[in-house]
Amino acid sequence: MEIFISSEEITGQIRKTDDPRYLLWMGGSLLLCFLLYGIFGRKTEKKPALAALGPVMSAVCGVACAKLFYCLVKIQTSMTEGLWSVLTDLSPERFSFFGGMAGVCFGIALSARILGVKPVKALDHLAPYVLLFAALARFGEHFLGTLGLNSLTEPEMEEGVRTFLMLPAVGTAYYDEGEIWWTEWWMAVYVFEGIAMLFAALISGFGFREHRFLRSVFWFCLPQILLESLRGNYIAWNAVVRVEQICCAVGMTAVLVLYAVKMKKGFSRFIPVIIMLVCAGIFIVCEFAKEGKIAALKELLDVGACYLIMAAGLALLAGTEIYAFRGVLRRENDGQKTDARL
């Protein structure tokens, strides 16, 4: 893929965000996922009705939550430009992806409640299909120009980007400033996010048997902490604190806290939560370090080193979730044996 962008377009930060194919892709993806659930999903009470009502409620709640969450976290922008103006701005960058996914889950829970089905059971059964929709939604950013990409303008970064984390450049932009031309590499971050979510959907559908929704939330959030850091367009309170990374960390911590509640009493059940909090602190330091905000670490840690540390931390957290979940299963199995004796 080869892109030509003039200096005027650079100044205006022009993005192709009005492509109608994006809306068709999103709507079709949502219908496809519920159709697959209706055909292949676990047998449950009122499954056909849930497969029919779910897409409608999920679409409405997803769009509403994506917009409201954006307005909430960007309250200063909402106040400056006017709340109504921001609410009616349908540009994709004015929606929160994670707010939208939370809305989709809320729509499913609401549909289940209307139909008299336990929301937790409905979410457990639909978790793999929600993750599949998340993957397709990320792949849909193909229609949004540079929104799902990350551009690297520094020449010395071009070689590095092809080595650390093995991220390929998907396009080249030639900028014309008088007689000066240079090349910029664009990384398709949205592709890697989609692949990560597709992997999560597969392990949720074929690997998780108990507490599927909780486990799916954790594995949905896990890779996004690093991948959101790579995106060139993101929601932030400032140049460093990325809101959706924080949402992922909060979601993962909440899952581990629920595990701790379900595990046997004792201090050891809180160890996974402590590991999560320590890793979150390390991730924050890495984010500030790679942006050059910590003078003491500026020479010690370059961008590649920061990402390698974050990847190691995420691998540790993956093992931590598996360890904690096994503790939950042991507790539940012990409880079942006790009930059988009684």
Secondary structure, 3 states (H helix, E strand, C coil): CEEEEEHHHHHHCCCCCCCHHHHHHHHHHHHHHHHHHHHHCCCCCCHHHHHHHHHHHHHHHHHHHHHHHHHHHCHHHHHHHCHHHHHCCCCHHHCCHHHHHHHHHHHHHHHHHHHCCCHHHHHHHHHHHHHHHHHHHHHHHHHHCCCCCEEECCHHHHHHHCCHHHCCEEEEEEEEECCEEEEEEEECHHHHHHHHHHHHHHHHHHCCCCCHHHHHHHHHHHHHHHHHHHCCCCCECCCCCEHHHHHHHHHHHHHHHHHHHHCCCCHHHHHHHHHHHHHHHHHHHHHHHHCCCCHHHHCCCCHHHHHHHHHHHHHHHHHHHHHHHHHHHHHHHHHHHHHHHC
